Amino acid sequence: MSGLSKWLESLSTLQVLLLVLALIVGTSVAAAILGAVLVRMGMRRPATVERASRLAERLLDTIKRPLTIVVLDEVAAVIQTGHYTRNISDALKENHDELKALVAEKVRQDPNVRLIGRLPGYDTLIGEVTETTLRVLIEMLDDPRTDELISDLLRNNIVQIKQAVRNLAHEDVVPHAPPDPIPPRLR
């Protein structure tokens, strides 16, 4: 890594954002002044605009990776403060009755349940299974161990993303193949 790149990565988020803002404003002002001077001298403006664009592109190429890493650091810090499983649990509690009705409706519509759906007590059985599943799921999401699992998962993914950005690994990746089609029986 170059010295400039290391220096940029050592800056705080606010310092990097202020630097980017100052560079953009400074480049814009310099391009406007240079353009005005060159027009007065009888030169064409497009060449000036082209030079300013090249300068801005070089500037962005120099700044974008350290800026991305700084932003990812901030995102990681914010993500690690959240309790996302608790939020999911709260949403499940809030929509409990609707989810129970939705599960019962989808089970009734399932073509593999035709025979079982005619048994006496079928609706009660589906209601109890759905209720138990929701209760267990909510309890699992409220458990601090699940919250820790999700926090670790997010942190590890962000570490991997930051490493890929530092190593420029994302620039040589071939595009993904389109997803496999969904079989008609699952649509």
C-alpha positions as CSV (number, residue, x, y, z in Angstrom):
1,M,0.0,0.0,0.0
2,S,1.2,3.5,-0.7
3,G,1.9,6.0,2.0
4,L,-1.1,8.1,0.9
5,S,-3.4,5.1,1.2
6,K,-2.2,4.2,4.7
7,W,-2.5,7.9,5.8
8,L,-6.1,8.0,4.5
9,E,-7.0,4.8,6.3
10,S,-5.7,6.2,9.6
11,L,-8.1,9.2,9.4
12,S,-11.4,9.2,11.3
13,T,-14.7,9.0,9.4
14,L,-15.3,12.7,10.0
15,Q,-11.8,13.6,8.8
16,V,-12.2,11.6,5.6
17,L,-15.6,13.0,4.8
18,L,-14.3,16.6,5.4
19,L,-11.3,15.8,3.2
20,V,-13.5,14.4,0.4
21,L,-15.8,17.5,0.7
22,A,-12.8,19.9,0.6
23,L,-11.3,18.1,-2.4
24,I,-14.6,18.1,-4.3
25,V,-15.2,21.8,-3.6
26,G,-11.6,22.7,-4.3
27,T,-11.5,20.7,-7.6
28,S,-14.8,22.3,-8.7
29,V,-13.6,25.8,-7.9
30,A,-10.3,25.2,-9.6
31,A,-12.0,23.8,-12.7
32,A,-14.4,26.7,-12.9
33,I,-11.5,29.3,-12.5
34,L,-9.3,27.4,-15.0
35,G,-12.2,27.1,-17.4
36,A,-13.0,30.8,-17.2
37,V,-9.3,31.8,-17.7
38,L,-9.0,29.4,-20.7
39,V,-12.2,30.7,-22.3
40,R,-10.9,34.3,-22.0
41,M,-7.7,33.2,-23.6
42,G,-9.8,31.8,-26.5
43,M,-9.4,28.1,-25.8
44,R,-12.3,25.7,-25.8
45,R,-14.0,24.7,-22.6
46,P,-14.4,20.9,-23.3
47,A,-10.7,20.3,-22.9
48,T,-10.7,21.9,-19.5
49,V,-13.8,19.9,-18.5
50,E,-12.1,16.8,-19.7
51,R,-8.9,17.5,-17.7
52,A,-11.0,18.3,-14.6
53,S,-12.9,15.1,-15.1
54,R,-9.7,13.1,-15.3
55,L,-8.3,14.8,-12.2
56,A,-11.6,14.1,-10.3
57,E,-11.5,10.4,-11.4
58,R,-7.9,10.0,-10.2
59,L,-8.9,11.7,-7.0
60,L,-11.9,9.3,-6.5
61,D,-9.7,6.3,-7.3
62,T,-7.3,7.4,-4.6
63,I,-9.9,8.0,-2.0
64,K,-12.6,5.4,-2.7
65,R,-11.0,2.3,-1.1
66,P,-10.0,4.0,2.2
67,L,-13.3,5.8,2.3
68,T,-15.2,2.5,1.8
69,I,-13.2,0.8,4.6
70,V,-13.9,3.8,6.9
71,V,-17.6,3.6,6.1
72,L,-17.6,-0.2,6.7
73,D,-15.9,0.3,10.1
74,E,-18.7,2.7,11.0
75,V,-21.4,0.3,9.7
76,A,-19.8,-2.6,11.7
77,A,-19.8,-0.5,14.9
78,V,-23.5,0.4,14.4
79,I,-24.5,-3.1,13.5
80,Q,-22.9,-4.6,16.6
81,T,-24.9,-2.3,18.9
82,G,-28.3,-3.7,17.6
83,H,-30.4,-6.5,18.9
84,Y,-31.8,-7.7,15.6
85,T,-33.2,-11.1,16.9
86,R,-35.2,-9.2,19.5
87,N,-36.7,-7.0,16.8
88,I,-37.7,-10.1,14.8
89,S,-39.2,-11.6,17.9
90,D,-41.2,-8.4,18.6
91,A,-42.5,-8.4,15.0
92,L,-43.6,-12.0,15.4
93,K,-45.4,-11.2,18.6
94,E,-47.0,-8.2,17.1
95,N,-48.3,-10.2,14.1
96,H,-49.0,-13.4,15.9
97,D,-52.6,-13.8,15.0
98,E,-52.0,-12.9,11.3
99,L,-49.1,-15.4,11.1
100,K,-51.2,-18.2,12.7
101,A,-54.0,-17.6,10.1
102,L,-51.4,-17.4,7.3
103,V,-49.8,-20.7,8.2
104,A,-53.2,-22.4,8.5
105,E,-54.2,-21.0,5.1
106,K,-51.0,-22.2,3.4
107,V,-51.2,-25.6,5.0
108,R,-54.8,-26.0,3.8
109,Q,-53.8,-25.0,0.2
110,D,-50.9,-27.4,0.1
111,P,-51.7,-30.2,-2.4
112,N,-50.0,-32.9,-0.2
113,V,-52.4,-32.3,2.7
114,R,-55.7,-33.2,0.9
115,L,-56.3,-36.5,2.7
116,I,-55.0,-35.3,6.1
117,G,-57.1,-32.1,5.9
118,R,-60.3,-34.3,6.1
119,L,-59.4,-35.8,9.4
120,P,-61.5,-34.7,12.4
121,G,-59.6,-32.1,14.6
122,Y,-57.4,-31.1,11.7
123,D,-57.9,-27.4,12.3
124,T,-57.2,-27.7,16.0
125,L,-54.0,-29.8,15.3
126,I,-52.7,-27.2,12.8
127,G,-53.6,-24.4,15.2
128,E,-51.6,-26.0,18.1
129,V,-48.6,-26.9,15.9
130,T,-48.5,-23.3,14.6
131,E,-48.9,-21.9,18.1
132,T,-46.1,-24.1,19.4
133,T,-43.8,-23.3,16.5
134,L,-44.3,-19.6,16.9
135,R,-43.8,-19.8,20.7
136,V,-40.5,-21.7,20.3
137,L,-39.3,-19.4,17.6
138,I,-40.0,-16.3,19.6
139,E,-38.3,-17.8,22.7
140,M,-35.2,-18.7,20.5
141,L,-35.1,-15.2,19.1
142,D,-35.4,-13.7,22.6
143,D,-32.5,-15.8,23.8
144,P,-29.2,-13.8,24.1
145,R,-27.3,-16.7,22.5
146,T,-29.2,-16.2,19.2
147,D,-28.5,-12.5,19.4
148,E,-24.8,-13.3,19.8
149,L,-24.9,-15.7,16.9
150,I,-26.4,-13.0,14.6
151,S,-23.9,-10.4,15.9
152,D,-21.0,-12.8,15.2
153,L,-22.3,-13.6,11.7
154,L,-22.6,-9.9,10.8
155,R,-19.2,-9.0,12.3
156,N,-17.5,-11.9,10.5
157,N,-19.1,-10.9,7.2
158,I,-18.1,-7.3,7.6
159,V,-14.5,-8.3,8.4
160,Q,-14.5,-10.5,5.3
161,I,-15.9,-7.6,3.2
162,K,-13.3,-5.1,4.5
163,Q,-10.5,-7.6,3.7
164,A,-11.8,-8.0,0.2
165,V,-11.9,-4.3,-0.3
166,R,-8.4,-3.9,1.1
167,N,-7.0,-6.6,-1.2
168,L,-9.0,-5.4,-4.2
169,A,-10.4,-9.0,-4.4
170,H,-13.8,-7.7,-5.6
171,E,-12.4,-6.2,-8.8
172,D,-11.5,-9.6,-10.5
173,V,-14.6,-11.5,-9.6
174,V,-16.6,-12.8,-12.6
175,P,-20.3,-12.1,-12.5
176,H,-22.5,-14.7,-11.0
177,A,-24.5,-17.0,-13.2
178,P,-28.2,-16.3,-13.1
179,P,-30.1,-18.2,-10.5
180,D,-31.5,-21.6,-11.3
181,P,-35.2,-21.5,-12.2
182,I,-37.7,-22.4,-9.5
183,P,-39.4,-25.7,-10.2
184,P,-43.0,-25.4,-11.2
185,R,-44.2,-27.5,-8.2
186,L,-42.7,-24.9,-5.8
187,R,-44.1,-21.8,-7.4
